[in-house]
Amino acid sequence: MSIVDLDPVIHSRLRLAVMTTLAGLESADFTDLKKITEATDGNLSTHLSRLEAAGYIKVKKGYRGKRPLTTCRMTPAGRTAFERYLDQLKQNLFL
Amino acid sequence: MSTDRINADEALRVIDEMLVHTRRKTAVAGEFFIAWGIIIFLATGLMWLLHELGLYRFIWVNWLSAMLLGSAYSAWKGRHLKQQTGPVSYSDKAVRGTWIALCIAFFLVNLVVPLAHKSVQPLIVFDAVMGGCGLLITGILLDVKRFVGFALVWWLGGVAMAFMNFPGVLALFMAIIVLGALWPGWYLIHLVHRES
């Protein structure tokens, strides 16, 4: 198995960082993800949209008090895809 | 963080970096250990005093006050946790759930048993054994091996206390709180400072 077999939706530096972060959390808000991944607002938004479009994460927009709050959580499909990605990555590393 | 495509080694490095970033709130767990350790230490001391003064039947007031004080601290701290430390991981939630369950068990037993029995010994032994269980589970969830040692302090102390008389049993219990609650709390805070 070669590197091209890795899930292209996850296999980018920022999307992988987001998926890894969300895998260990119930949910994380946009600010937390930005801080953890050290990404810019625009960049993070673009990649979150890509993950959401693939059905790997669920993005919920709401408010905390009067401030807008965007919360992300990994979907069951996203968790399955992430586990599959880790398996594929393991196989790549031990090729 | 750049968003270019990566090879397998880089992917592994990204995963490693993110796991470090999302480390559990070890320092906060340490603060909880210290706060609850101090509260229980003082409540045990007061229990001793009440016994000496012949007011053992009022011990439930002592433990109810300790429970309310500890719960108020935990609620206040919990409310500020999100702003202080970011998202809460599943490990954090499991540790919190474990200690909430144990605290309810501790206080139910500590409130009820003195009303029906005169002896403080079974109560203290139960507290020590349950404390050891809590420390072991916390150590496993937070991946801190030294907590096995702290759990042993509680369990061995519990066994020793079963053969001791009052008030020596309370003195040993207070020593165990220092070794098995205040020290682990300080150790967790120290661990985070060292790693960062």
Interface residues (C-beta under 8 A of the other chain):
Chain A: I3 L6 H11 S12 R13 L14 R15 L16 A17 T20 T21 G24 L25 E26 S27 A28 D29 D32 K35 I36 T37 E38 A39 N43 H47 L89 N92 L93
Chain B: M1 S2 T3 D4 R5 I6 N7 A8 D9 E10 A11 L12 V14 I15 E17 M18 L19 H21 T22 G86 P87 V88 S89 Y90 S91 K93
